[in-house]
Amino acid sequence: MAYTSSQVVQAVPTGINSALVFIAKTTLTASTQHNLLNVFSATYDHYLVRFTNLSAAGGALNMRYGTSGTPDTGSNYSNNGIYNDDAQVTTTSNRYNSSSNSLVGNTAADMGTFLEISSPFLTQKTTYTVSNSSLSGSGIISNLIRGTVNTATSYTDLVLTSSVNISGVIYIYGLTNS
């Protein structure tokens, strides 16, 4: 059954304002650093960043938050997570705890990377969660990383870096507060 536009509007109850709102789409051309400026604001407390066709083959993809085009390069990033590679059979070597700011390591053929960010613009600690799957010569590699930026800084920018060229497409969404 097909609905007209007025029927669709009537089907959504009034007073429901929660949504995932598209903010920006950015195509990353082959470069070792990409500055996504002014993507965080007071409009949203939480963000979802979706990467497609991501390539950073041979190098880890790292991130920094920034303000007014200047990345925060301090040692205030910490994360931990679980790394799973089809070629490895033990899980103890797959756990890590790091003071780095790595999003994913050695992505050869990205199958999906999602970055959830909480409170980047608020003057409080910023937290993030990354989930990633990629193909390697040994099969599927997956990461689940949880991290914190241990400063009460208001950030507006997201900066991606790698020792190799990064390419792909990024979609940024804000989660409404009401």
URBEL-V975882 format. One record per backbone hydrogen bond with DSSP energy under -0.5 kcal/mol. CO is the residue of the C=O (numbers start at 1). NH is the residue of the N-H. E is the energy in kcal/mol with one decimal. If there is no record, write none. Layout:
# URBEL-V975882
CO/NH/E ; CO/NH/E
This chain:
# URBEL-V975882
4/8/-1.9 ; 5/9/-2.1 ; 6/10/-1.9 ; 7/11/-1.3 ; 8/12/-0.8 ; 9/12/-0.9 ; 11/13/-0.6 ; 13/16/-1.1 ; 15/17/-0.8 ; 19/21/-0.7 ; 19/176/-2.3 ; 20/22/-0.5 ; 21/174/-2.8 ; 24/172/-2.9 ; 26/28/-0.6 ; 26/170/-3.1 ; 27/29/-0.7 ; 28/168/-1.6 ; 31/166/-3.2 ; 32/162/-1.8 ; 34/36/-0.7 ; 34/160/-2.6 ; 35/37/-0.9 ; 36/39/-0.5 ; 36/158/-2.2 ; 41/44/-0.9 ; 45/119/-3.3 ; 46/175/-2.6 ; 47/117/-2.4 ; 48/173/-2.7 ; 49/115/-2.7 ; 50/171/-2.6 ; 51/113/-1.0 ; 52/169/-2.6 ; 54/110/-1.1 ; 55/167/-1.9 ; 56/59/-2.3 ; 59/107/-0.7 ; 60/62/-0.6 ; 61/103/-3.4 ; 61/104/-1.4 ; 62/161/-2.6 ; 64/159/-3.4 ; 65/72/-3.5 ; 66/156/-2.3 ; 66/157/-2.7 ; 67/70/-1.9 ; 69/71/-0.6 ; 70/67/-2.0 ; 71/73/-1.0 ; 76/150/-3.2 ; 78/148/-2.8 ; 79/98/-3.2 ; 80/146/-2.8 ; 81/96/-1.8 ; 82/144/-1.7 ; 84/142/-2.5 ; 85/88/-2.0 ; 91/94/-1.2 ; 92/95/-0.9 ; 94/83/-3.1 ; 96/81/-2.0 ; 98/79/-2.9 ; 101/63/-2.0 ; 104/61/-3.0 ; 106/108/-0.7 ; 107/56/-1.4 ; 109/135/-2.4 ; 112/133/-1.7 ; 113/51/-2.6 ; 114/131/-2.3 ; 115/49/-3.0 ; 116/129/-2.1 ; 117/47/-2.8 ; 118/127/-1.8 ; 120/155/-3.6 ; 122/124/-2.1 ; 126/149/-2.9 ; 127/118/-2.9 ; 128/147/-2.9 ; 129/116/-2.9 ; 130/145/-2.5 ; 131/114/-2.6 ; 132/143/-2.3 ; 133/111/-3.1 ; 133/112/-1.0 ; 134/141/-3.1 ; 135/109/-1.0 ; 136/139/-1.2 ; 139/136/-3.3 ; 140/86/-1.6 ; 141/134/-2.6 ; 142/84/-2.9 ; 143/132/-2.1 ; 144/82/-2.0 ; 145/130/-2.8 ; 146/80/-2.2 ; 147/128/-2.3 ; 148/78/-2.3 ; 148/150/-0.7 ; 149/126/-1.1 ; 149/151/-1.6 ; 151/153/-1.1 ; 153/155/-0.7 ; 156/39/-1.8 ; 156/40/-2.0 ; 157/66/-1.8 ; 158/36/-3.0 ; 159/64/-2.4 ; 160/34/-2.5 ; 161/62/-3.2 ; 166/31/-1.1 ; 167/55/-2.5 ; 168/28/-3.4 ; 169/52/-2.6 ; 170/26/-2.7 ; 171/50/-2.8 ; 172/23/-3.2 ; 172/24/-1.5 ; 173/48/-2.2 ; 174/21/-3.4 ; 174/176/-0.6 ; 175/45/-0.6 ; 175/46/-0.6 ; 178/17/-0.6
